[in-house]
């Protein structure tokens, strides 16, 4: 599961992370955001000319055949176990896989009978890369609406105390093949992805309100002992 994440990186940092992928990025660095929620816009990397290019997309995949845009709230995540078969995702899985750069994400484990938000990030790195899928459809105003979903999988042991699912986090050396390979190649990449060096800490419950923003949302909560005391 991934229901909120953060963006606090420069394109130089993304390029450094994805050094094996020829990447075309915008001239301006992305504006930091510390509480990205479903339907929010975010820069996403898609295949282009043997490498990748950044496109702004809305979180929550909308397949071309869907008439109900509310579907986006249930398609923010695509389970790896069913992404190749579910009608909402299978076309995108075959032809339109994506990379979603992030600086971390949130989960809400239940501790002592209440949900306590935790921020999860890659240890020692400013960027992590989620595997995803994307779609395009008319926006009703003569333009194009681009939407995406984050692929999720069963949690690694380090994350299991926080949640039983986690985003598919890809290492730099597979990014090009993820975008340009076949669906079978992508599935093999997903199942062979190494365990990322994730760390986490409890954060202020204010992150639960999507209106709240600011770097303080992902700072450690000083008054809490966290999961392990």
ZIVEN-V203689 format. One record per backbone hydrogen bond with DSSP energy under -1.0 kcal/mol. CO is the residue of the C=O (numbers start at 1). NH is the residue of the N-H. E is the energy in kcal/mol with one decimal. If there is no record, write none. Layout:
BEGIN
co=CO nh=NH e=E
co=CO nh=NH e=E
END
This chain:
BEGIN
co=4 nh=106 e=-2.1
co=5 nh=36 e=-2.6
co=6 nh=103 e=-2.2
co=7 nh=33 e=-2.5
co=10 nh=14 e=-1.9
co=11 nh=15 e=-2.8
co=12 nh=16 e=-2.3
co=13 nh=17 e=-2.1
co=14 nh=18 e=-2.6
co=18 nh=21 e=-2.4
co=22 nh=52 e=-2.8
co=24 nh=54 e=-1.6
co=33 nh=7 e=-3.6
co=36 nh=5 e=-1.3
co=37 nh=40 e=-2.2
co=40 nh=59 e=-2.1
co=42 nh=57 e=-2.4
co=44 nh=55 e=-3.2
co=45 nh=99 e=-2.3
co=46 nh=53 e=-2.4
co=48 nh=51 e=-2.7
co=51 nh=48 e=-1.5
co=52 nh=24 e=-2.7
co=53 nh=46 e=-2.6
co=55 nh=44 e=-3.0
co=57 nh=42 e=-2.2
co=58 nh=148 e=-1.8
co=59 nh=39 e=-2.5
co=63 nh=66 e=-1.8
co=68 nh=71 e=-1.8
co=69 nh=72 e=-1.6
co=70 nh=73 e=-1.5
co=71 nh=74 e=-1.9
co=75 nh=61 e=-1.5
co=76 nh=150 e=-2.9
co=78 nh=152 e=-2.2
co=79 nh=82 e=-1.5
co=79 nh=83 e=-1.5
co=82 nh=85 e=-1.5
co=82 nh=86 e=-2.5
co=86 nh=89 e=-1.4
co=86 nh=90 e=-2.8
co=89 nh=93 e=-2.9
co=90 nh=94 e=-1.6
co=91 nh=95 e=-1.7
co=92 nh=96 e=-3.1
co=96 nh=134 e=-2.5
co=98 nh=132 e=-2.5
co=99 nh=45 e=-3.0
co=100 nh=130 e=-2.6
co=102 nh=128 e=-2.7
co=104 nh=6 e=-2.6
co=105 nh=120 e=-3.3
co=107 nh=118 e=-3.1
co=109 nh=116 e=-2.7
co=111 nh=114 e=-1.4
co=114 nh=111 e=-3.0
co=117 nh=203 e=-2.6
co=118 nh=107 e=-2.0
co=119 nh=201 e=-1.6
co=120 nh=105 e=-2.3
co=121 nh=199 e=-2.4
co=122 nh=125 e=-1.6
co=128 nh=102 e=-2.4
co=129 nh=170 e=-2.7
co=130 nh=100 e=-2.7
co=131 nh=151 e=-2.5
co=132 nh=98 e=-3.0
co=133 nh=149 e=-2.5
co=135 nh=147 e=-2.2
co=137 nh=145 e=-3.7
co=143 nh=139 e=-1.3
co=145 nh=137 e=-1.6
co=146 nh=58 e=-2.7
co=147 nh=135 e=-2.5
co=148 nh=60 e=-2.9
co=149 nh=133 e=-1.9
co=150 nh=78 e=-2.3
co=151 nh=168 e=-3.0
co=152 nh=80 e=-2.9
co=153 nh=166 e=-2.3
co=156 nh=159 e=-1.2
co=156 nh=160 e=-1.6
co=159 nh=162 e=-2.1
co=159 nh=163 e=-2.2
co=164 nh=155 e=-2.0
co=166 nh=153 e=-2.8
co=168 nh=131 e=-2.5
co=171 nh=174 e=-1.5
co=172 nh=175 e=-1.3
co=174 nh=178 e=-2.3
co=175 nh=179 e=-1.8
co=176 nh=180 e=-2.6
co=177 nh=181 e=-2.4
co=182 nh=186 e=-2.4
co=183 nh=187 e=-2.2
co=184 nh=188 e=-2.2
co=185 nh=189 e=-2.5
co=186 nh=190 e=-2.6
co=187 nh=191 e=-2.2
co=188 nh=192 e=-1.5
co=196 nh=198 e=-1.9
co=197 nh=123 e=-3.3
co=199 nh=121 e=-2.5
co=201 nh=119 e=-2.9
co=202 nh=221 e=-2.5
co=204 nh=207 e=-1.8
co=205 nh=208 e=-2.2
co=206 nh=209 e=-1.7
co=209 nh=212 e=-1.9
co=214 nh=217 e=-1.8
co=215 nh=218 e=-1.3
co=216 nh=219 e=-1.2
co=221 nh=224 e=-1.5
END
